[in-house]
């Protein structure tokens, strides 16, 4: 499970962009606007199963998430 960037047309993404510079500093380089699923799709895994979810957390800039697995 990994938090990823929200849809670019959403308020969630707007706030992720606002918080990202501070979040990167406090989170040791963690990036709120990373689209990790794109990198996983390009990596050439023999099997990749991902789902985009909204984890049941109180509002915070780390939503939404992807969950799944990859096989080399």
mmCIF file of the N, C-alpha and C atoms, coordinates in Angstrom:
data_MODEL
# 
_entry.id   MODEL 
# 
loop_
_atom_site.group_PDB 
_atom_site.id 
_atom_site.type_symbol 
_atom_site.label_atom_id 
_atom_site.label_alt_id 
_atom_site.label_comp_id 
_atom_site.label_asym_id 
_atom_site.label_entity_id 
_atom_site.label_seq_id 
_atom_site.pdbx_PDB_ins_code 
_atom_site.Cartn_x 
_atom_site.Cartn_y 
_atom_site.Cartn_z 
_atom_site.occupancy 
_atom_site.B_iso_or_equiv 
_atom_site.pdbx_formal_charge 
_atom_site.auth_seq_id 
_atom_site.auth_comp_id 
_atom_site.auth_asym_id 
_atom_site.auth_atom_id 
_atom_site.pdbx_PDB_model_num 
ATOM 1   N N  . UNK A 1 1  ? 0.851   -1.167  0.000   1.00 0.00 ? 1  UNK A N  1 
ATOM 2   C CA . UNK A 1 1  ? 0.000   0.000   0.000   1.00 0.00 ? 1  UNK A CA 1 
ATOM 3   C C  . UNK A 1 1  ? 0.899   1.233   0.000   1.00 0.00 ? 1  UNK A C  1 
ATOM 4   N N  . UNK A 1 2  ? 0.530   2.185   -0.827  1.00 0.00 ? 2  UNK A N  1 
ATOM 5   C CA . UNK A 1 2  ? 1.335   3.397   -0.976  1.00 0.00 ? 2  UNK A CA 1 
ATOM 6   C C  . UNK A 1 2  ? 0.405   4.567   -1.244  1.00 0.00 ? 2  UNK A C  1 
ATOM 7   N N  . UNK A 1 3  ? 0.701   5.712   -0.632  1.00 0.00 ? 3  UNK A N  1 
ATOM 8   C CA . UNK A 1 3  ? -0.100  6.889   -0.954  1.00 0.00 ? 3  UNK A CA 1 
ATOM 9   C C  . UNK A 1 3  ? 0.405   7.474   -2.261  1.00 0.00 ? 3  UNK A C  1 
ATOM 10  N N  . UNK A 1 4  ? -0.509  8.038   -3.039  1.00 0.00 ? 4  UNK A N  1 
ATOM 11  C CA . UNK A 1 4  ? -0.182  8.563   -4.366  1.00 0.00 ? 4  UNK A CA 1 
ATOM 12  C C  . UNK A 1 4  ? -0.890  9.897   -4.581  1.00 0.00 ? 4  UNK A C  1 
ATOM 13  N N  . UNK A 1 5  ? -0.591  10.524  -5.704  1.00 0.00 ? 5  UNK A N  1 
ATOM 14  C CA . UNK A 1 5  ? -1.216  11.797  -6.060  1.00 0.00 ? 5  UNK A CA 1 
ATOM 15  C C  . UNK A 1 5  ? -2.706  11.610  -6.315  1.00 0.00 ? 5  UNK A C  1 
ATOM 16  N N  . UNK A 1 6  ? -3.473  12.585  -5.903  1.00 0.00 ? 6  UNK A N  1 
ATOM 17  C CA . UNK A 1 6  ? -4.905  12.593  -6.185  1.00 0.00 ? 6  UNK A CA 1 
ATOM 18  C C  . UNK A 1 6  ? -5.130  12.980  -7.646  1.00 0.00 ? 6  UNK A C  1 
ATOM 19  N N  . UNK A 1 7  ? -6.356  12.853  -8.110  1.00 0.00 ? 7  UNK A N  1 
ATOM 20  C CA . UNK A 1 7  ? -6.718  13.277  -9.458  1.00 0.00 ? 7  UNK A CA 1 
ATOM 21  C C  . UNK A 1 7  ? -6.361  14.753  -9.628  1.00 0.00 ? 7  UNK A C  1 
ATOM 22  N N  . UNK A 1 8  ? -5.732  15.085  -10.757 1.00 0.00 ? 8  UNK A N  1 
ATOM 23  C CA . UNK A 1 8  ? -5.228  16.446  -10.968 1.00 0.00 ? 8  UNK A CA 1 
ATOM 24  C C  . UNK A 1 8  ? -6.313  17.514  -10.966 1.00 0.00 ? 8  UNK A C  1 
ATOM 25  N N  . UNK A 1 9  ? -7.541  17.156  -11.194 1.00 0.00 ? 9  UNK A N  1 
ATOM 26  C CA . UNK A 1 9  ? -8.617  18.151  -11.214 1.00 0.00 ? 9  UNK A CA 1 
ATOM 27  C C  . UNK A 1 9  ? -9.334  18.249  -9.857  1.00 0.00 ? 9  UNK A C  1 
ATOM 28  N N  . UNK A 1 10 ? -8.776  17.647  -8.818  1.00 0.00 ? 10 UNK A N  1 
ATOM 29  C CA . UNK A 1 10 ? -9.449  17.611  -7.517  1.00 0.00 ? 10 UNK A CA 1 
ATOM 30  C C  . UNK A 1 10 ? -8.840  18.611  -6.529  1.00 0.00 ? 10 UNK A C  1 
ATOM 31  N N  . UNK A 1 11 ? -9.623  18.919  -5.507  1.00 0.00 ? 11 UNK A N  1 
ATOM 32  C CA . UNK A 1 11 ? -9.116  19.744  -4.412  1.00 0.00 ? 11 UNK A CA 1 
ATOM 33  C C  . UNK A 1 11 ? -8.013  19.006  -3.663  1.00 0.00 ? 11 UNK A C  1 
ATOM 34  N N  . UNK A 1 12 ? -8.123  17.692  -3.597  1.00 0.00 ? 12 UNK A N  1 
ATOM 35  C CA . UNK A 1 12 ? -7.089  16.911  -2.921  1.00 0.00 ? 12 UNK A CA 1 
ATOM 36  C C  . UNK A 1 12 ? -5.718  17.143  -3.533  1.00 0.00 ? 12 UNK A C  1 
ATOM 37  N N  . UNK A 1 13 ? -5.658  17.158  -4.861  1.00 0.00 ? 13 UNK A N  1 
ATOM 38  C CA . UNK A 1 13 ? -4.383  17.398  -5.545  1.00 0.00 ? 13 UNK A CA 1 
ATOM 39  C C  . UNK A 1 13 ? -3.906  18.823  -5.296  1.00 0.00 ? 13 UNK A C  1 
ATOM 40  N N  . UNK A 1 14 ? -4.825  19.775  -5.308  1.00 0.00 ? 14 UNK A N  1 
ATOM 41  C CA . UNK A 1 14 ? -4.470  21.168  -5.015  1.00 0.00 ? 14 UNK A CA 1 
ATOM 42  C C  . UNK A 1 14 ? -3.764  21.253  -3.661  1.00 0.00 ? 14 UNK A C  1 
ATOM 43  N N  . UNK A 1 15 ? -4.378  20.636  -2.641  1.00 0.00 ? 15 UNK A N  1 
ATOM 44  C CA . UNK A 1 15 ? -3.787  20.680  -1.305  1.00 0.00 ? 15 UNK A CA 1 
ATOM 45  C C  . UNK A 1 15 ? -2.498  19.873  -1.226  1.00 0.00 ? 15 UNK A C  1 
ATOM 46  N N  . UNK A 1 16 ? -2.391  18.785  -1.965  1.00 0.00 ? 16 UNK A N  1 
ATOM 47  C CA . UNK A 1 16 ? -1.138  18.027  -1.987  1.00 0.00 ? 16 UNK A CA 1 
ATOM 48  C C  . UNK A 1 16 ? -0.004  18.909  -2.512  1.00 0.00 ? 16 UNK A C  1 
ATOM 49  N N  . UNK A 1 17 ? -0.285  19.701  -3.536  1.00 0.00 ? 17 UNK A N  1 
ATOM 50  C CA . UNK A 1 17 ? 0.745   20.597  -4.070  1.00 0.00 ? 17 UNK A CA 1 
ATOM 51  C C  . UNK A 1 17 ? 1.145   21.666  -3.059  1.00 0.00 ? 17 UNK A C  1 
ATOM 52  N N  . UNK A 1 18 ? 0.165   22.173  -2.314  1.00 0.00 ? 18 UNK A N  1 
ATOM 53  C CA . UNK A 1 18 ? 0.454   23.192  -1.305  1.00 0.00 ? 18 UNK A CA 1 
ATOM 54  C C  . UNK A 1 18 ? 1.327   22.620  -0.185  1.00 0.00 ? 18 UNK A C  1 
ATOM 55  N N  . UNK A 1 19 ? 0.960   21.429  0.297   1.00 0.00 ? 19 UNK A N  1 
ATOM 56  C CA . UNK A 1 19 ? 1.664   20.825  1.425   1.00 0.00 ? 19 UNK A CA 1 
ATOM 57  C C  . UNK A 1 19 ? 2.978   20.143  1.046   1.00 0.00 ? 19 UNK A C  1 
ATOM 58  N N  . UNK A 1 20 ? 3.176   19.819  -0.215  1.00 0.00 ? 20 UNK A N  1 
ATOM 59  C CA . UNK A 1 20 ? 4.302   18.986  -0.624  1.00 0.00 ? 20 UNK A CA 1 
ATOM 60  C C  . UNK A 1 20 ? 5.676   19.498  -0.188  1.00 0.00 ? 20 UNK A C  1 
ATOM 61  N N  . UNK A 1 21 ? 6.011   20.786  -0.351  1.00 0.00 ? 21 UNK A N  1 
ATOM 62  C CA . UNK A 1 21 ? 7.365   21.212  0.066   1.00 0.00 ? 21 UNK A CA 1 
ATOM 63  C C  . UNK A 1 21 ? 7.646   20.953  1.550   1.00 0.00 ? 21 UNK A C  1 
ATOM 64  N N  . UNK A 1 22 ? 6.694   21.254  2.402   1.00 0.00 ? 22 UNK A N  1 
ATOM 65  C CA . UNK A 1 22 ? 6.880   21.020  3.838   1.00 0.00 ? 22 UNK A CA 1 
ATOM 66  C C  . UNK A 1 22 ? 6.862   19.530  4.145   1.00 0.00 ? 22 UNK A C  1 
ATOM 67  N N  . UNK A 1 23 ? 5.956   18.808  3.494   1.00 0.00 ? 23 UNK A N  1 
ATOM 68  C CA . UNK A 1 23 ? 5.845   17.362  3.715   1.00 0.00 ? 23 UNK A CA 1 
ATOM 69  C C  . UNK A 1 23 ? 7.148   16.660  3.350   1.00 0.00 ? 23 UNK A C  1 
ATOM 70  N N  . UNK A 1 24 ? 7.763   17.080  2.239   1.00 0.00 ? 24 UNK A N  1 
ATOM 71  C CA . UNK A 1 24 ? 9.035   16.472  1.815   1.00 0.00 ? 24 UNK A CA 1 
ATOM 72  C C  . UNK A 1 24 ? 10.111  16.669  2.875   1.00 0.00 ? 24 UNK A C  1 
ATOM 73  N N  . UNK A 1 25 ? 10.117  17.858  3.458   1.00 0.00 ? 25 UNK A N  1 
ATOM 74  C CA . UNK A 1 25 ? 11.108  18.157  4.493   1.00 0.00 ? 25 UNK A CA 1 
ATOM 75  C C  . UNK A 1 25 ? 10.846  17.331  5.748   1.00 0.00 ? 25 UNK A C  1 
ATOM 76  N N  . UNK A 1 26 ? 9.615   17.342  6.225   1.00 0.00 ? 26 UNK A N  1 
ATOM 77  C CA . UNK A 1 26 ? 9.270   16.624  7.449   1.00 0.00 ? 26 UNK A CA 1 
ATOM 78  C C  . UNK A 1 26 ? 9.240   15.110  7.258   1.00 0.00 ? 26 UNK A C  1 
ATOM 79  N N  . UNK A 1 27 ? 8.922   14.658  6.029   1.00 0.00 ? 27 UNK A N  1 
ATOM 80  C CA . UNK A 1 27 ? 8.797   13.228  5.745   1.00 0.00 ? 27 UNK A CA 1 
ATOM 81  C C  . UNK A 1 27 ? 10.021  12.611  5.110   1.00 0.00 ? 27 UNK A C  1 
ATOM 82  N N  . UNK A 1 28 ? 11.188  13.233  5.282   1.00 0.00 ? 28 UNK A N  1 
ATOM 83  C CA . UNK A 1 28 ? 12.445  12.681  4.782   1.00 0.00 ? 28 UNK A CA 1 
ATOM 84  C C  . UNK A 1 28 ? 12.397  12.372  3.290   1.00 0.00 ? 28 UNK A C  1 
ATOM 85  N N  . UNK A 1 29 ? 11.860  13.323  2.498   1.00 0.00 ? 29 UNK A N  1 
ATOM 86  C CA . UNK A 1 29 ? 11.844  13.177  1.050   1.00 0.00 ? 29 UNK A CA 1 
ATOM 87  C C  . UNK A 1 29 ? 10.568  12.608  0.477   1.00 0.00 ? 29 UNK A C  1 
ATOM 88  N N  . UNK A 1 30 ? 9.609   12.272  1.309   1.00 0.00 ? 30 UNK A N  1 
ATOM 89  C CA . UNK A 1 30 ? 8.327   11.733  0.848   1.00 0.00 ? 30 UNK A CA 1 
ATOM 90  C C  . UNK A 1 30 ? 7.629   12.765  -0.043  1.00 0.00 ? 30 UNK A C  1 
ATOM 91  N N  . UNK A 1 31 ? 7.070   12.299  -1.151  1.00 0.00 ? 31 UNK A N  1 
ATOM 92  C CA . UNK A 1 31 ? 6.432   13.188  -2.128  1.00 0.00 ? 31 UNK A CA 1 
ATOM 93  C C  . UNK A 1 31 ? 4.939   12.903  -2.207  1.00 0.00 ? 31 UNK A C  1 
ATOM 94  N N  . UNK A 1 32 ? 4.115   13.918  -1.936  1.00 0.00 ? 32 UNK A N  1 
ATOM 95  C CA . UNK A 1 32 ? 2.669   13.755  -1.961  1.00 0.00 ? 32 UNK A CA 1 
ATOM 96  C C  . UNK A 1 32 ? 2.100   13.649  -3.369  1.00 0.00 ? 32 UNK A C  1 
ATOM 97  N N  . UNK A 1 33 ? 2.805   14.147  -4.369  1.00 0.00 ? 33 UNK A N  1 
ATOM 98  C CA . UNK A 1 33 ? 2.254   14.215  -5.725  1.00 0.00 ? 33 UNK A CA 1 
ATOM 99  C C  . UNK A 1 33 ? 2.837   13.174  -6.668  1.00 0.00 ? 33 UNK A C  1 
ATOM 100 N N  . UNK A 1 34 ? 3.469   12.163  -6.137  1.00 0.00 ? 34 UNK A N  1 
ATOM 101 C CA . UNK A 1 34 ? 4.068   11.111  -6.969  1.00 0.00 ? 34 UNK A CA 1 
ATOM 102 C C  . UNK A 1 34 ? 2.981   10.176  -7.501  1.00 0.00 ? 34 UNK A C  1 
ATOM 103 N N  . UNK A 1 35 ? 3.069   9.846   -8.763  1.00 0.00 ? 35 UNK A N  1 
ATOM 104 C CA . UNK A 1 35 ? 2.120   8.932   -9.420  1.00 0.00 ? 35 UNK A CA 1 
ATOM 105 C C  . UNK A 1 35 ? 2.791   7.572   -9.568  1.00 0.00 ? 35 UNK A C  1 
ATOM 106 N N  . UNK A 1 36 ? 2.991   6.905   -8.456  1.00 0.00 ? 36 UNK A N  1 
ATOM 107 C CA . UNK A 1 36 ? 3.766   5.675   -8.367  1.00 0.00 ? 36 UNK A CA 1 
ATOM 108 C C  . UNK A 1 36 ? 3.257   4.584   -9.293  1.00 0.00 ? 36 UNK A C  1 
ATOM 109 N N  . UNK A 1 37 ? 1.945   4.513   -9.495  1.00 0.00 ? 37 UNK A N  1 
ATOM 110 C CA . UNK A 1 37 ? 1.389   3.460   -10.348 1.00 0.00 ? 37 UNK A CA 1 
ATOM 111 C C  . UNK A 1 37 ? 1.941   3.547   -11.769 1.00 0.00 ? 37 UNK A C  1 
ATOM 112 N N  . UNK A 1 38 ? 2.256   4.740   -12.259 1.00 0.00 ? 38 UNK A N  1 
ATOM 113 C CA . UNK A 1 38 ? 2.808   4.886   -13.612 1.00 0.00 ? 38 UNK A CA 1 
ATOM 114 C C  . UNK A 1 38 ? 4.194   4.253   -13.698 1.00 0.00 ? 38 UNK A C  1 
ATOM 115 N N  . UNK A 1 39 ? 5.014   4.462   -12.677 1.00 0.00 ? 39 UNK A N  1 
ATOM 116 C CA . UNK A 1 39 ? 6.352   3.853   -12.653 1.00 0.00 ? 39 UNK A CA 1 
ATOM 117 C C  . UNK A 1 39 ? 6.260   2.335   -12.573 1.00 0.00 ? 39 UNK A C  1 
ATOM 118 N N  . UNK A 1 40 ? 5.326   1.829   -11.785 1.00 0.00 ? 40 UNK A N  1 
ATOM 119 C CA . UNK A 1 40 ? 5.153   0.382   -11.682 1.00 0.00 ? 40 UNK A CA 1 
ATOM 120 C C  . UNK A 1 40 ? 4.699   -0.217  -13.017 1.00 0.00 ? 40 UNK A C  1 
ATOM 121 N N  . UNK A 1 41 ? 3.804   0.471   -13.711 1.00 0.00 ? 41 UNK A N  1 
ATOM 122 C CA . UNK A 1 41 ? 3.328   -0.018  -15.010 1.00 0.00 ? 41 UNK A CA 1 
ATOM 123 C C  . UNK A 1 41 ? 4.445   -0.052  -16.049 1.00 0.00 ? 41 UNK A C  1 
ATOM 124 N N  . UNK A 1 42 ? 5.377   0.893   -15.983 1.00 0.00 ? 42 UNK A N  1 
ATOM 125 C CA . UNK A 1 42 ? 6.486   0.968   -16.936 1.00 0.00 ? 42 UNK A CA 1 
ATOM 126 C C  . UNK A 1 42 ? 7.636   0.018   -16.599 1.00 0.00 ? 42 UNK A C  1 
ATOM 127 N N  . UNK A 1 43 ? 7.653   -0.529  -15.386 1.00 0.00 ? 43 UNK A N  1 
ATOM 128 C CA . UNK A 1 43 ? 8.795   -1.314  -14.905 1.00 0.00 ? 43 UNK A CA 1 
ATOM 129 C C  . UNK A 1 43 ? 8.920   -2.687  -15.549 1.00 0.00 ? 43 UNK A C  1 
ATOM 130 N N  . UNK A 1 44 ? 7.883   -3.168  -16.225 1.00 0.00 ? 44 UNK A N  1 
ATOM 131 C CA . UNK A 1 44 ? 7.982   -4.433  -16.930 1.00 0.00 ? 44 UNK A CA 1 
ATOM 132 C C  . UNK A 1 44 ? 7.824   -5.665  -16.059 1.00 0.00 ? 44 UNK A C  1 
ATOM 133 N N  . UNK A 1 45 ? 7.050   -5.581  -15.002 1.00 0.00 ? 45 UNK A N  1 
ATOM 134 C CA . UNK A 1 45 ? 6.790   -6.763  -14.176 1.00 0.00 ? 45 UNK A CA 1 
ATOM 135 C C  . UNK A 1 45 ? 6.011   -7.794  -14.972 1.00 0.00 ? 45 UNK A C  1 
ATOM 136 N N  . UNK A 1 46 ? 6.235   -9.071  -14.673 1.00 0.00 ? 46 UNK A N  1 
ATOM 137 C CA . UNK A 1 46 ? 5.498   -10.125 -15.370 1.00 0.00 ? 46 UNK A CA 1 
ATOM 138 C C  . UNK A 1 46 ? 4.033   -10.141 -14.935 1.00 0.00 ? 46 UNK A C  1 
ATOM 139 N N  . UNK A 1 47 ? 3.776   -9.675  -13.716 1.00 0.00 ? 47 UNK A N  1 
ATOM 140 C CA . UNK A 1 47 ? 2.403   -9.580  -13.220 1.00 0.00 ? 47 UNK A CA 1 
ATOM 141 C C  . UNK A 1 47 ? 2.305   -8.351  -12.321 1.00 0.00 ? 47 UNK A C  1 
ATOM 142 N N  . UNK A 1 48 ? 1.262   -7.571  -12.509 1.00 0.00 ? 48 UNK A N  1 
ATOM 143 C CA . UNK A 1 48 ? 1.044   -6.370  -11.709 1.00 0.00 ? 48 UNK A CA 1 
ATOM 144 C C  . UNK A 1 48 ? -0.439  -6.245  -11.417 1.00 0.00 ? 48 UNK A C  1 
ATOM 145 N N  . UNK A 1 49 ? -0.784  -6.251  -10.162 1.00 0.00 ? 49 UNK A N  1 
ATOM 146 C CA . UNK A 1 49 ? -2.180  -6.105  -9.731  1.00 0.00 ? 49 UNK A CA 1 
ATOM 147 C C  . UNK A 1 49 ? -2.256  -4.902  -8.803  1.00 0.00 ? 49 UNK A C  1 
ATOM 148 N N  . UNK A 1 50 ? -2.931  -3.844  -9.227  1.00 0.00 ? 50 UNK A N  1 
ATOM 149 C CA . UNK A 1 50 ? -3.076  -2.635  -8.428  1.00 0.00 ? 50 UNK A CA 1 
ATOM 150 C C  . UNK A 1 50 ? -4.529  -2.215  -8.366  1.00 0.00 ? 50 UNK A C  1 
ATOM 151 N N  . UNK A 1 51 ? -4.913  -1.665  -7.239  1.00 0.00 ? 51 UNK A N  1 
ATOM 152 C CA . UNK A 1 51 ? -6.227  -1.044  -7.085  1.00 0.00 ? 51 UNK A CA 1 
ATOM 153 C C  . UNK A 1 51 ? -6.019  0.335   -6.485  1.00 0.00 ? 51 UNK A C  1 
ATOM 154 N N  . UNK A 1 52 ? -6.749  1.300   -6.988  1.00 0.00 ? 52 UNK A N  1 
ATOM 155 C CA . UNK A 1 52 ? -6.751  2.643   -6.405  1.00 0.00 ? 52 UNK A CA 1 
ATOM 156 C C  . UNK A 1 52 ? -7.842  2.662   -5.346  1.00 0.00 ? 52 UNK A C  1 
ATOM 157 N N  . UNK A 1 53 ? -7.465  3.068   -4.135  1.00 0.00 ? 53 UNK A N  1 
ATOM 158 C CA . UNK A 1 53 ? -8.424  3.061   -3.026  1.00 0.00 ? 53 UNK A CA 1 
ATOM 159 C C  . UNK A 1 53 ? -8.337  4.382   -2.263  1.00 0.00 ? 53 UNK A C  1 
ATOM 160 N N  . UNK A 1 54 ? -9.337  4.620   -1.453  1.00 0.00 ? 54 UNK A N  1 
ATOM 161 C CA . UNK A 1 54 ? -9.317  5.715   -0.485  1.00 0.00 ? 54 UNK A CA 1 
ATOM 162 C C  . UNK A 1 54 ? -9.351  5.060   0.890   1.00 0.00 ? 54 UNK A C  1 
ATOM 163 N N  . UNK A 1 55 ? -8.181  4.931   1.488   1.00 0.00 ? 55 UNK A N  1 
ATOM 164 C CA . UNK A 1 55 ? -8.072  4.286   2.793   1.00 0.00 ? 55 UNK A CA 1 
ATOM 165 C C  . UNK A 1 55 ? -8.934  5.034   3.809   1.00 0.00 ? 55 UNK A C  1 
ATOM 166 N N  . UNK A 1 56 ? -9.568  4.307   4.723   1.00 0.00 ? 56 UNK A N  1 
ATOM 167 C CA . UNK A 1 56 ? -10.459 4.935   5.690   1.00 0.00 ? 56 UNK A CA 1 
ATOM 168 C C  . UNK A 1 56 ? -9.697  5.671   6.792   1.00 0.00 ? 56 UNK A C  1 
ATOM 169 N N  . UNK A 1 57 ? -9.057  6.743   6.400   1.00 0.00 ? 57 UNK A N  1 
ATOM 170 C CA . UNK A 1 57 ? -8.315  7.584   7.341   1.00 0.00 ? 57 UNK A CA 1 
ATOM 171 C C  . UNK A 1 57 ? -9.032  8.923   7.447   1.00 0.00 ? 57 UNK A C  1 
ATOM 172 N N  . UNK A 1 58 ? -8.815  9.608   8.532   1.00 0.00 ? 58 UNK A N  1 
ATOM 173 C CA . UNK A 1 58 ? -9.361  10.958  8.593   1.00 0.00 ? 58 UNK A CA 1 
ATOM 174 C C  . UNK A 1 58 ? -8.673  11.782  7.502   1.00 0.00 ? 58 UNK A C  1 
ATOM 175 N N  . UNK A 1 59 ? -9.254  12.901  7.141   1.00 0.00 ? 59 UNK A N  1 
ATOM 176 C CA . UNK A 1 59 ? -8.695  13.680  6.039   1.00 0.00 ? 59 UNK A CA 1 
ATOM 177 C C  . UNK A 1 59 ? -7.234  13.988  6.303   1.00 0.00 ? 59 UNK A C  1 
ATOM 178 N N  . UNK A 1 60 ? -6.430  13.731  5.327   1.00 0.00 ? 60 UNK A N  1 
ATOM 179 C CA . UNK A 1 60 ? -5.026  14.132  5.356   1.00 0.00 ? 60 UNK A CA 1 
ATOM 180 C C  . UNK A 1 60 ? -4.510  14.147  3.932   1.00 0.00 ? 60 UNK A C  1 
ATOM 181 N N  . UNK A 1 61 ? -3.384  14.801  3.683   1.00 0.00 ? 61 UNK A N  1 
ATOM 182 C CA . UNK A 1 61 ? -2.894  14.934  2.307   1.00 0.00 ? 61 UNK A CA 1 
ATOM 183 C C  . UNK A 1 61 ? -2.295  13.668  1.715   1.00 0.00 ? 61 UNK A C  1 
ATOM 184 N N  . UNK A 1 62 ? -2.256  12.566  2.473   1.00 0.00 ? 62 UNK A N  1 
ATOM 185 C CA . UNK A 1 62 ? -1.689  11.332  1.916   1.00 0.00 ? 62 UNK A CA 1 
ATOM 186 C C  . UNK A 1 62 ? -2.733  10.462  1.233   1.00 0.00 ? 62 UNK A C  1 
ATOM 187 N N  . UNK A 1 63 ? -3.943  10.927  1.062   1.00 0.00 ? 63 UNK A N  1 
ATOM 188 C CA . UNK A 1 63 ? -4.963  10.166  0.339   1.00 0.00 ? 63 UNK A CA 1 
ATOM 189 C C  . UNK A 1 63 ? -4.974  10.635  -1.096  1.00 0.00 ? 63 UNK A C  1 
ATOM 190 N N  . UNK A 1 64 ? -5.223  9.813   -2.056  1.00 0.00 ? 64 UNK A N  1 
ATOM 191 C CA . UNK A 1 64 ? -5.612  8.411   -2.063  1.00 0.00 ? 64 UNK A CA 1 
ATOM 192 C C  . UNK A 1 64 ? -4.399  7.474   -1.993  1.00 0.00 ? 64 UNK A C  1 
ATOM 193 N N  . UNK A 1 65 ? -4.676  6.169   -2.132  1.00 0.00 ? 65 UNK A N  1 
ATOM 194 C CA . UNK A 1 65 ? -3.639  5.137   -2.055  1.00 0.00 ? 65 UNK A CA 1 
ATOM 195 C C  . UNK A 1 65 ? -3.794  4.150   -3.210  1.00 0.00 ? 65 UNK A C  1 
ATOM 196 N N  . UNK A 1 66 ? -2.714  3.412   -3.453  1.00 0.00 ? 66 UNK A N  1 
ATOM 197 C CA . UNK A 1 66 ? -2.797  2.223   -4.292  1.00 0.00 ? 66 UNK A CA 1 
ATOM 198 C C  . UNK A 1 66 ? -2.419  1.042   -3.403  1.00 0.00 ? 66 UNK A C  1 
ATOM 199 N N  . UNK A 1 67 ? -2.976  -0.105  -3.733  1.00 0.00 ? 67 UNK A N  1 
ATOM 200 C CA . UNK A 1 67 ? -2.660  -1.331  -2.996  1.00 0.00 ? 67 UNK A CA 1 
ATOM 201 C C  . UNK A 1 67 ? -2.535  -2.449  -4.023  1.00 0.00 ? 67 UNK A C  1 
ATOM 202 N N  . UNK A 1 68 ? -1.595  -3.330  -3.816  1.00 0.00 ? 68 UNK A N  1 
ATOM 203 C CA . UNK A 1 68 ? -1.445  -4.430  -4.750  1.00 0.00 ? 68 UNK A CA 1 
ATOM 204 C C  . UNK A 1 68 ? -0.093  -5.109  -4.625  1.00 0.00 ? 68 UNK A C  1 
ATOM 205 N N  . UNK A 1 69 ? 0.271   -5.786  -5.719  1.00 0.00 ? 69 UNK A N  1 
ATOM 206 C CA . UNK A 1 69 ? 1.556   -6.492  -5.737  1.00 0.00 ? 69 UNK A CA 1 
ATOM 207 C C  . UNK A 1 69 ? 2.090   -6.552  -7.158  1.00 0.00 ? 69 UNK A C  1 
ATOM 208 N N  . UNK A 1 70 ? 3.397   -6.824  -7.234  1.00 0.00 ? 70 UNK A N  1 
ATOM 209 C CA . UNK A 1 70 ? 4.074   -6.965  -8.514  1.00 0.00 ? 70 UNK A CA 1 
ATOM 210 C C  . UNK A 1 70 ? 4.970   -8.188  -8.454  1.00 0.00 ? 70 UNK A C  1 
ATOM 211 N N  . UNK A 1 71 ? 5.069   -8.905  -9.557  1.00 0.00 ? 71 UNK A N  1 
ATOM 212 C CA . UNK A 1 71 ? 5.930   -10.088 -9.654  1.00 0.00 ? 71 UNK A CA 1 
ATOM 213 C C  . UNK A 1 71 ? 6.972   -9.829  -10.721 1.00 0.00 ? 71 UNK A C  1 
ATOM 214 N N  . UNK A 1 72 ? 8.220   -10.099 -10.399 1.00 0.00 ? 72 UNK A N  1 
ATOM 215 C CA . UNK A 1 72 ? 9.330   -9.865  -11.312 1.00 0.00 ? 72 UNK A CA 1 
ATOM 216 C C  . UNK A 1 72 ? 9.282   -10.787 -12.506 1.00 0.00 ? 72 UNK A C  1 
# 
